[in-house]
Amino acid sequence: MTELTGMTALELAQWCKEQGMPAFRGKQIFKWIHQGADFDEMTNLSKGLRAQLKETAIAQPVTILQRKKSQLDDTVKFLFGLKDGNCVEGVLMHYHHGYTLCISTQVGCRMGCAFCASTLDGCVRSLTAGEMLGEILCAGHELPKGERIHNVVLMGSGEPLDNYDNVIKFLHLLREPDGIQISLRSVSLSTCGLVPKMYELADADLPVTLSVSLHAPNDDIRRRTMPIAKVYPMEELLKACRYYIEKTGRRVIFEYALVGGVNCSDEHAA
């Protein structure tokens, strides 16, 4: 079954031609998909065409299995179901400037950070670009009429730069003209510090905000909780951060979780 959410409008038009359909059908299907529609809702397609699509393709690869709403505010935590039975989580947050969705990029994670539950069972697999987009389409259906998701953070389960090619394709899909059109300046990508991929991302001409999971003031402490620090020491990591700023003109945000007795004394702060 072909996953249509992972295709650009041009790719979908070409796919339609290969299936014996007119290329213009690709644009119609693309618009429906990016509204979160399944085939039965595509009312400007004939019943026969919709039946054909159901036999060969997947319109929406992600469903919402559970919702947990905060008792304090409008925050909602989602358990997303994938077609192969795996699950990932996402979080929808409501701010004065609009809605932000935190999405996952992998089922699990193989980075091994000691403070993170996502890595406990390792990485089962990476998400496709279409599945990442599917998380946004699902959550978008939960919003009040007239509202949309304005900001996306890649900070759920998984290391985005360990799924580099799919993440890059996903970022391109966000700004497709007939798609959901989320500006990449409204996207934050979090990494534990895969230095070579940070350089690649800087050279990719995609103006996302880079968020680096630092969590320590020096290599000694960082290596205790983050195995990646044994491969790429802080000097190399910060050099890559400076390159990213110089190359893109975008900010780099440092993420720091306070762990009692490990990294949160006055000395560490200084």
ZAMARGU-4260 file (C-alpha; in steps of 0.2 Angstrom, whole numbers, plus 5000, padded with zeros to 4 digits):
<rodrens>
0) 5000/5000/5000 | 5007/5017/4995 | 5007/5030/5009 | 5001/5046/5000 | 5005/5058/5014
5) 5023/5057/5011 | 5022/5063/4993 | 5024/5081/4986 | 5010/5087/4975 | 5021/5084/4960
10) 5025/5066/4966 | 5007/5062/4969 | 5003/5068/4951 | 5016/5057/4944 | 5009/5042/4955
15) 4992/5045/4948 | 4998/5044/4930 | 5006/5028/4934 | 4990/5021/4941 | 4981/5026/4925
20) 4973/5042/4932 | 4974/5060/4925 | 4988/5069/4933 | 4976/5083/4939 | 4969/5070/4951
25) 4985/5071/4961 | 4982/5089/4965 | 4964/5086/4971 | 4970/5071/4982 | 4984/5081/4989
30) 4973/5095/4995 | 4961/5082/5003 | 4975/5073/5011 | 4982/5089/5019 | 4965/5093/5026
35) 4966/5077/5035 | 4953/5068/5024 | 4952/5050/5021 | 4946/5043/5003 | 4928/5042/5008
40) 4928/5061/5011 | 4935/5066/4994 | 4918/5070/4986 | 4925/5077/4970 | 4932/5060/4966
45) 4920/5046/4958 | 4915/5032/4969 | 4925/5020/4957 | 4941/5030/4959 | 4939/5031/4978
50) 4937/5012/4978 | 4953/5010/4967 | 4963/5021/4979 | 4957/5011/4994 | 4965/4996/4986
55) 4982/5003/4982 | 4985/5017/4994 | 4984/5024/5012 | 4977/5042/5014 | 4980/5044/5033
60) 4993/5033/5041 | 4991/5039/5058 | 4976/5038/5070 | 4973/5045/5088 | 4971/5030/5100
65) 4970/5040/5116 | 4969/5058/5122 | 4973/5065/5139 | 4969/5082/5143 | 4978/5092/5156
70) 4967/5098/5172 | 4977/5114/5172 | 4976/5121/5154 | 4972/5116/5136 | 4987/5105/5134
75) 4982/5088/5126 | 4993/5072/5126 | 4990/5060/5111 | 4994/5042/5109 | 4995/5040/5090
80) 4993/5023/5082 | 5003/5018/5066 | 4997/5006/5053 | 5009/4993/5058 | 5003/4993/5076
85) 5017/5004/5084 | 5013/5019/5094 | 5021/5036/5097 | 5016/5051/5107 | 5012/5069/5104
90) 5008/5084/5114 | 4996/5099/5108 | 4999/5115/5118 | 4989/5131/5117 | 4998/5148/5119
95) 4992/5166/5116 | 5000/5165/5099 | 4992/5149/5093 | 4994/5130/5094 | 5010/5121/5095
100) 5012/5102/5092 | 5026/5092/5098 | 5028/5076/5087 | 5039/5060/5087 | 5051/5056/5074
105) 5055/5038/5079 | 5046/5023/5088 | 5058/5023/5103 | 5076/5030/5102 | 5093/5022/5102
110) 5103/5037/5109 | 5102/5030/5127 | 5101/5046/5137 | 5099/5041/5155 | 5085/5054/5159
115) 5074/5049/5144 | 5060/5036/5144 | 5059/5035/5125 | 5076/5026/5124 | 5072/5012/5137
120) 5067/4999/5123 | 5079/5005/5110 | 5073/5011/5093 | 5060/5000/5085 | 5060/5010/5068
125) 5060/5027/5061 | 5044/5036/5056 | 5041/5041/5038 | 5039/5059/5032 | 5021/5054/5029
130) 5018/5048/5047 | 5026/5064/5054 | 5014/5074/5044 | 5000/5062/5049 | 5003/5067/5067
135) 5000/5085/5063 | 4984/5081/5052 | 4977/5071/5066 | 4980/5084/5079 | 4973/5097/5068
140) 4956/5089/5067 | 4955/5091/5086 | 4956/5110/5086 | 4941/5122/5087 | 4934/5127/5070
145) 4945/5140/5061 | 4960/5136/5072 | 4976/5128/5065 | 4993/5122/5071 | 5006/5136/5069
150) 5021/5129/5077 | 5029/5112/5077 | 5043/5105/5088 | 5052/5089/5084 | 5054/5084/5103
155) 5044/5068/5105 | 5051/5051/5105 | 5066/5048/5094 | 5082/5058/5088 | 5076/5068/5073
160) 5094/5068/5066 | 5095/5049/5067 | 5080/5049/5055 | 5088/5063/5044 | 5081/5059/5027
165) 5063/5057/5032 | 5064/5072/5043 | 5071/5083/5029 | 5057/5076/5017 | 5044/5080/5031
170) 5051/5098/5032 | 5049/5101/5014 | 5031/5094/5015 | 5027/5107/5028 | 5029/5121/5016
175) 5021/5114/5000 | 5010/5127/4992 | 4994/5117/4993 | 4998/5108/5009 | 4996/5114/5027
180) 5009/5128/5024 | 5018/5129/5041 | 5033/5141/5040 | 5050/5132/5044 | 5054/5147/5055
185) 5040/5140/5066 | 5048/5123/5068 | 5061/5118/5081 | 5071/5102/5079 | 5079/5095/5095
190) 5095/5085/5094 | 5106/5076/5108 | 5121/5082/5097 | 5124/5071/5081 | 5137/5083/5075
195) 5139/5078/5057 | 5121/5079/5054 | 5120/5096/5062 | 5132/5102/5049 | 5121/5094/5036
200) 5106/5102/5042 | 5115/5119/5042 | 5119/5117/5024 | 5101/5111/5019 | 5095/5129/5018
205) 5080/5125/5030 | 5077/5139/5042 | 5072/5129/5057 | 5077/5133/5075 | 5089/5120/5082
210) 5087/5115/5100 | 5102/5105/5107 | 5100/5094/5122 | 5115/5100/5133 | 5110/5095/5151
215) 5127/5098/5158 | 5141/5111/5159 | 5155/5100/5155 | 5160/5084/5146 | 5163/5074/5162
220) 5145/5076/5168 | 5137/5075/5151 | 5146/5058/5148 | 5137/5051/5163 | 5120/5054/5157
225) 5122/5055/5138 | 5132/5042/5128 | 5133/5053/5113 | 5145/5064/5123 | 5158/5050/5122
230) 5158/5052/5103 | 5156/5070/5101 | 5163/5081/5115 | 5156/5098/5120 | 5170/5107/5110
235) 5164/5099/5094 | 5146/5101/5098 | 5147/5120/5102 | 5158/5122/5086 | 5143/5114/5076
240) 5131/5126/5085 | 5141/5141/5080 | 5142/5135/5062 | 5123/5133/5062 | 5120/5150/5068
245) 5133/5158/5055 | 5126/5147/5041 | 5107/5150/5044 | 5105/5166/5054 | 5094/5156/5066
250) 5094/5154/5084 | 5101/5138/5094 | 5092/5134/5110 | 5101/5124/5123 | 5089/5112/5133
255) 5094/5108/5151 | 5085/5096/5163 | 5090/5099/5181 | 5095/5082/5189 | 5097/5082/5208
260) 5115/5079/5214 | 5121/5078/5196 | 5120/5095/5186 | 5111/5108/5197 | 5122/5116/5209
265) 5128/5134/5210 | 5145/5128/5203 | 5136/5120/5188 | 5126/5136/5185 | 5142/5147/5185
</rodrens>
